[in-house]
Amino acid sequence: MRRALQSDVLKILAYMVISLLTGALLAPWLYTAGKALAEVSQGKATNGFIEWLSASCRKADFPIFFNRALMISAFVLVFPLIQWLNIERGKLAFRDTPWSLRLPEAAVAANVGQPLKRNERGPLSLLFGFVIAASSTLLMGLLLVQAGAFVWRQGLVSPGGVVVAVDGWKVVRSAMGPAAVVSLIEEVLFRGVLLGLFMRAMRPRGAIISVSVLFAFVHFLQPPFGVMVPDPESPIAGLWLIGQMMGRFAQPIELVSGFGALLAVGLVLAYARWRTASLWLPIGLHAGWIFGVMIFKGISLVAPGVSPASRFLFGSTLREGLVPSIMIIATGVAVHWFTKPSHGAARSAQ
């Protein structure tokens, strides 16, 4: 790691830890305020936004409020982080600094590492990434249905004796928004900002692995399924939930199944960003994976009677297990083929 720039990496890690702790301390207050709003507005005529917000707060449990508190703290603290990094502006041309129109002068990356550049094949890369990721995910889901790991929702009989009918167009609409928004935000943050800064401080291989581990850790740090917080209004409720989240790392099957697949995703996305020196391809891949996973989740269920030991091969969604990890690695091979050296950006020496 370049000693002159390694402090940037440490500052980013400190920012993430502080954001997590701040979100944990904010969550109980946000929970109390949200439930108070839901109680006060219940049965009263208000404007559409207040009705929507109060209804959302009424249905949400503590982990949802924790997630929103974490997002708020991360957003607020990113501004002092920009000033803390105090990155000097390099000599890059204006067209080669995508952040020039978005961040203050002090936050434009110096002319080291691998700055993001224009990609003439950008829209094609976006389309290729989306199609290859979404199609491979849905094909894998179809194969798992044929193998008896999942069953289609369509035609199942509910506990009330009603035959379930799936609205395919509704499932597609519900997947489009998250696929577009989440992929854009996360790629700008992880592969645009963080990977760019990490590659200023270390060689590409180390930067790709480091940011991918960080990406997997953040996404794996989720509350265990069905967890109930004893006292959501307690000042330490958020810290208690963090302890429960950390407990997932002590579960071998969950660690291999969930964290391993997330790590594979992070590596492929970071590799795509490095090979092209742009975000078009990683955004397309990320959006395609989210779209495919959400579509399959909306039209299928885990088959009854599946052995718990099989979670090593596949989980309750297409985001977990050895089988999805193999599919992700195969997608990485396709990315390598698509980004041939003749079309890829100039890269730093390994």
C-alpha positions as CSV (number, residue, x, y, z in Angstrom):
1,M,0.0,0.0,0.0
2,R,1.3,3.5,-0.8
3,R,2.0,5.1,2.5
4,A,1.1,8.5,1.4
5,L,-2.5,7.4,0.6
6,Q,-3.1,4.6,3.1
7,S,-4.7,7.0,5.6
8,D,-7.6,7.5,3.1
9,V,-8.5,3.8,3.4
10,L,-8.3,4.0,7.2
11,K,-10.5,7.1,7.2
12,I,-13.1,5.3,5.0
13,L,-13.1,2.3,7.4
14,A,-13.5,4.6,10.4
15,Y,-16.4,6.4,8.6
16,M,-18.2,3.1,8.1
17,V,-17.8,2.1,11.8
18,I,-18.9,5.5,13.0
19,S,-21.9,5.4,10.7
20,L,-22.9,2.0,12.0
21,L,-22.6,3.0,15.6
22,T,-24.4,6.3,15.0
23,G,-27.2,4.5,13.2
24,A,-27.5,2.1,16.1
25,L,-27.9,5.0,18.6
26,L,-30.4,6.8,16.4
27,A,-32.6,3.8,15.6
28,P,-34.5,3.7,19.0
29,W,-35.4,7.4,18.6
30,L,-36.5,7.0,15.1
31,Y,-38.6,3.9,16.1
32,T,-40.3,5.9,18.9
33,A,-41.0,8.9,16.6
34,G,-42.3,6.6,13.8
35,K,-44.7,4.7,16.0
36,A,-45.9,8.0,17.6
37,L,-46.6,9.4,14.2
38,A,-48.5,6.2,13.3
39,E,-50.6,6.4,16.5
40,V,-51.4,10.1,16.2
41,S,-52.4,10.0,12.5
42,Q,-54.5,6.8,12.7
43,G,-58.1,7.5,11.8
44,K,-57.4,11.1,10.8
45,A,-57.6,12.7,7.4
46,T,-54.1,13.9,6.4
47,N,-52.3,14.5,3.1
48,G,-51.1,11.6,1.0
49,F,-47.5,11.7,2.1
50,I,-48.3,11.7,5.8
51,E,-50.7,8.8,5.3
52,W,-48.1,6.8,3.4
53,L,-45.4,7.6,6.0
54,S,-47.6,6.7,9.0
55,A,-48.8,3.5,7.3
56,S,-45.2,2.5,6.7
57,C,-44.2,3.3,10.3
58,R,-47.2,1.3,11.6
59,K,-46.2,-1.8,9.7
60,A,-42.4,-1.6,10.1
61,D,-40.6,-3.4,12.9
62,F,-37.4,-2.3,14.6
63,P,-34.9,-3.7,12.0
64,I,-36.5,-1.5,9.3
65,F,-36.1,1.6,11.5
66,F,-32.5,0.5,12.2
67,N,-31.8,0.2,8.4
68,R,-33.3,3.7,7.8
69,A,-31.3,5.2,10.7
70,L,-28.1,3.7,9.3
71,M,-28.9,5.2,5.9
72,I,-29.5,8.6,7.5
73,S,-26.3,8.5,9.5
74,A,-24.2,7.3,6.5
75,F,-25.6,10.1,4.3
76,V,-25.1,12.9,6.9
77,L,-21.5,11.7,7.8
78,V,-20.4,11.5,4.2
79,F,-20.0,15.3,4.1
80,P,-17.5,15.5,6.9
81,L,-15.8,12.5,5.4
82,I,-15.3,14.4,2.1
83,Q,-13.6,17.2,4.0
84,W,-11.6,14.8,6.2
85,L,-10.2,13.0,3.2
86,N,-8.9,16.4,1.8
87,I,-8.0,14.9,-1.5
88,E,-6.1,17.2,-3.8
89,R,-7.3,17.8,-7.3
90,G,-5.2,16.3,-10.0
91,K,-4.4,17.4,-13.5
92,L,-7.1,15.3,-15.2
93,A,-9.1,16.9,-17.9
94,F,-12.6,18.0,-16.9
95,R,-14.3,15.3,-19.1
96,D,-12.3,12.6,-17.2
97,T,-13.4,13.5,-13.7
98,P,-17.0,12.3,-13.4
99,W,-17.2,13.7,-9.8
100,S,-16.4,17.3,-10.8
101,L,-20.0,18.2,-11.1
102,R,-21.0,16.4,-7.9
103,L,-18.4,16.9,-5.2
104,P,-16.5,19.9,-3.8
105,E,-13.1,20.7,-5.3
106,A,-11.3,19.0,-2.4
107,A,-13.0,15.7,-3.1
108,V,-11.9,15.2,-6.7
109,A,-9.5,12.3,-6.9
110,A,-5.8,12.9,-7.6
111,N,-4.3,11.7,-10.9
112,V,-3.1,8.4,-9.5
113,G,-4.8,5.0,-9.4
114,Q,-7.4,4.6,-12.0
115,P,-9.9,7.5,-12.5
116,L,-13.2,6.8,-14.1
117,K,-13.2,7.8,-17.8
118,R,-15.6,8.0,-20.7
119,N,-16.7,4.7,-22.1
120,E,-17.8,4.9,-25.7
121,R,-19.4,1.5,-25.4
122,G,-21.1,2.5,-22.1
123,P,-24.8,1.9,-23.1
124,L,-23.8,-1.4,-24.7
125,S,-21.9,-2.4,-21.6
126,L,-24.9,-1.6,-19.4
127,L,-27.2,-3.6,-21.6
128,F,-24.8,-6.6,-21.8
129,G,-24.3,-6.6,-18.0
130,F,-28.1,-6.5,-17.3
131,V,-29.0,-9.2,-19.8
132,I,-26.2,-11.6,-18.9
133,A,-26.8,-11.2,-15.1
134,A,-30.7,-11.3,-15.2
135,S,-30.9,-14.2,-17.7
136,S,-28.3,-16.3,-15.9
137,T,-30.0,-15.7,-12.6
138,L,-33.5,-16.7,-13.9
139,L,-32.0,-19.7,-15.8
140,M,-30.4,-20.9,-12.6
141,G,-33.8,-20.5,-10.8
142,L,-35.5,-22.5,-13.5
143,L,-32.9,-25.3,-13.1
144,L,-33.4,-25.3,-9.3
145,V,-37.2,-25.6,-9.8
146,Q,-36.6,-28.6,-12.0
147,A,-34.3,-30.0,-9.4
148,G,-37.0,-29.7,-6.7
149,A,-35.4,-27.0,-4.6
150,F,-38.1,-24.5,-5.4
151,V,-41.7,-24.6,-6.5
152,W,-43.8,-22.1,-8.5
153,R,-46.3,-19.9,-6.5
154,Q,-48.8,-20.1,-9.4
155,G,-51.4,-22.7,-8.7
156,L,-50.5,-23.3,-5.1
157,V,-53.4,-23.6,-2.6
158,S,-53.3,-21.1,0.3
159,P,-54.1,-22.1,3.9
160,G,-57.6,-20.7,3.2
161,G,-58.2,-23.0,0.3
162,V,-57.7,-20.3,-2.4
163,V,-55.6,-21.1,-5.5
164,V,-52.8,-18.6,-5.7
165,A,-52.5,-16.6,-8.9
166,V,-49.3,-14.6,-9.5
167,D,-49.5,-11.2,-11.3
168,G,-46.4,-11.4,-13.4
169,W,-46.5,-7.7,-14.5
170,K,-46.8,-6.6,-10.9
171,V,-43.8,-8.7,-10.0
172,V,-41.8,-7.1,-12.8
173,R,-42.8,-3.6,-11.8
174,S,-41.9,-4.2,-8.2
175,A,-38.4,-5.3,-9.3
176,M,-37.7,-2.5,-11.7
177,G,-37.4,0.3,-9.2
178,P,-35.0,-1.4,-6.7
179,A,-32.9,-2.8,-9.6
180,A,-32.4,0.7,-11.0
181,V,-32.0,2.7,-7.9
182,V,-30.0,0.3,-5.7
183,S,-27.5,-0.6,-8.4
184,L,-26.9,3.1,-9.3
185,I,-26.3,4.2,-5.7
186,E,-24.2,1.2,-4.6
187,E,-22.0,1.2,-7.7
188,V,-21.3,4.9,-7.4
189,L,-20.4,4.4,-3.7
190,F,-18.5,1.1,-3.8
191,R,-17.0,0.8,-7.3
192,G,-17.0,4.6,-8.1
193,V,-15.8,6.3,-4.9
194,L,-14.4,3.5,-2.6
195,L,-12.7,1.4,-5.2
196,G,-11.2,4.5,-6.8
197,L,-9.8,5.6,-3.4
198,F,-8.5,2.2,-2.6
199,M,-6.7,1.9,-5.9
200,R,-4.9,5.2,-5.1
201,A,-3.5,3.5,-2.0
202,M,-2.8,0.0,-3.2
203,R,-2.3,-2.2,-6.3
204,P,-5.5,-3.1,-8.2
205,R,-5.6,-6.7,-7.0
206,G,-5.5,-5.7,-3.3
207,A,-8.0,-2.9,-3.9
208,I,-10.5,-5.1,-5.7
209,I,-10.3,-7.8,-2.9
210,S,-10.5,-5.2,-0.1
211,V,-13.5,-3.4,-1.4
212,S,-15.2,-6.7,-2.3
213,V,-14.8,-8.0,1.2
214,L,-16.1,-4.6,2.5
215,F,-19.1,-4.9,0.2
216,A,-19.9,-8.5,1.3
217,F,-19.5,-7.5,5.0
218,V,-22.0,-4.6,4.7
219,H,-24.6,-6.7,2.8
220,F,-24.2,-9.7,5.1
221,L,-24.6,-7.6,8.2
222,Q,-28.4,-8.1,8.3
223,P,-30.7,-9.0,11.2
224,P,-31.3,-12.8,11.5
225,F,-34.6,-13.9,10.1
226,G,-37.4,-13.5,12.6
227,V,-35.3,-11.7,15.2
228,M,-37.4,-9.8,17.9
229,V,-35.9,-6.9,19.7
230,P,-36.9,-7.2,23.4
231,D,-37.3,-3.4,24.0
232,P,-37.2,-1.4,20.8
233,E,-37.4,1.9,22.7
234,S,-34.3,1.1,24.8
235,P,-31.3,3.4,24.1
236,I,-29.2,0.3,23.5
237,A,-31.7,-1.5,21.2
238,G,-29.6,-0.7,18.1
239,L,-26.4,-1.9,19.8
240,W,-28.2,-5.1,20.8
241,L,-29.3,-5.7,17.2
242,I,-25.7,-5.2,16.0
243,G,-24.7,-8.0,18.3
244,Q,-27.3,-10.3,16.8
245,M,-26.1,-9.4,13.3
246,M,-22.5,-10.2,14.2
247,G,-23.7,-13.6,15.4
248,R,-24.4,-14.5,11.8
249,F,-20.6,-14.7,11.3
250,A,-20.5,-17.5,13.8
251,Q,-22.9,-19.7,11.7
252,P,-20.7,-21.7,9.3
253,I,-23.4,-22.6,6.8
254,E,-24.7,-19.0,6.7
255,L,-21.2,-17.6,6.4
256,V,-20.2,-19.9,3.5
257,S,-23.6,-19.7,1.8
258,G,-24.4,-16.0,2.2
259,F,-21.1,-14.2,2.6
260,G,-19.4,-16.3,-0.1
261,A,-22.0,-15.4,-2.7
262,L,-21.8,-11.7,-1.8
263,L,-18.0,-11.8,-2.0
264,A,-18.3,-13.3,-5.5
265,V,-20.7,-10.6,-6.5
266,G,-18.3,-7.9,-5.2
267,L,-15.3,-9.3,-7.0
268,V,-17.1,-9.5,-10.4
269,L,-18.4,-6.0,-10.1
270,A,-15.1,-4.6,-9.0
271,Y,-13.3,-6.5,-11.8
272,A,-15.8,-5.1,-14.3
273,R,-15.1,-1.6,-13.1
274,W,-11.4,-2.0,-13.3
275,R,-11.4,-3.6,-16.8
276,T,-13.5,-0.8,-18.2
277,A,-12.5,2.2,-16.0
278,S,-16.2,3.1,-15.9
279,L,-19.4,2.2,-14.1
280,W,-21.6,1.2,-17.0
281,L,-20.9,-2.5,-16.9
282,P,-21.0,-2.9,-13.1
283,I,-24.3,-1.0,-12.9
284,G,-25.8,-3.2,-15.6
285,L,-24.6,-6.4,-13.8
286,H,-25.8,-5.2,-10.4
287,A,-29.2,-4.2,-11.8
288,G,-29.6,-7.5,-13.6
289,W,-28.8,-9.6,-10.5
290,I,-31.3,-7.6,-8.4
291,F,-33.9,-7.8,-11.1
292,G,-33.5,-11.6,-11.6
293,V,-33.4,-12.4,-7.8
294,M,-36.6,-10.3,-7.2
295,I,-38.5,-11.7,-10.1
296,F,-37.7,-15.3,-9.1
297,K,-38.6,-14.5,-5.4
298,G,-41.9,-13.1,-6.5
299,I,-42.9,-16.2,-8.5
300,S,-41.4,-19.1,-6.4
301,L,-41.1,-20.5,-3.0
302,V,-38.6,-22.9,-1.3
303,A,-39.9,-26.4,-1.8
304,P,-41.3,-28.0,1.4
305,G,-39.2,-30.8,2.9
306,V,-35.9,-29.6,1.6
307,S,-33.1,-30.6,3.9
308,P,-31.5,-27.8,6.0
309,A,-28.1,-29.2,5.0
310,S,-28.9,-28.2,1.4
311,R,-28.5,-24.5,2.4
312,F,-24.9,-25.0,1.6
313,L,-25.9,-25.4,-2.0
314,F,-28.8,-22.9,-2.2
315,G,-30.6,-20.7,0.3
316,S,-34.1,-19.3,0.6
317,T,-33.3,-16.9,-2.3
318,L,-30.9,-16.9,-5.3
319,R,-28.5,-14.7,-3.3
320,E,-27.2,-17.6,-1.1
321,G,-25.4,-20.8,-1.7
322,L,-22.7,-22.6,-3.7
323,V,-24.9,-22.8,-6.8
324,P,-25.4,-19.0,-7.1
325,S,-21.7,-18.5,-6.4
326,I,-20.8,-20.7,-9.4
327,M,-23.3,-18.8,-11.6
328,I,-21.7,-15.5,-10.5
329,I,-18.2,-16.8,-11.2
330,A,-19.4,-17.9,-14.7
331,T,-20.8,-14.4,-15.2
332,G,-17.3,-13.1,-14.3
333,V,-15.8,-15.2,-17.1
334,A,-18.3,-13.6,-19.5
335,V,-17.3,-10.2,-18.2
336,H,-13.6,-11.1,-18.9
337,W,-14.5,-12.1,-22.4
338,F,-16.6,-9.0,-23.0
339,T,-13.9,-6.6,-21.8
340,K,-11.1,-7.7,-24.1
341,P,-7.8,-5.8,-23.7
342,S,-8.3,-4.2,-27.0
343,H,-11.5,-2.6,-25.7
344,G,-10.6,-2.2,-22.0
345,A,-9.1,0.8,-20.4
346,A,-5.4,1.0,-19.7
347,R,-4.7,-0.7,-16.4
348,S,-2.1,-0.4,-13.7
349,A,0.5,-3.1,-13.4
350,Q,-0.3,-5.9,-11.1
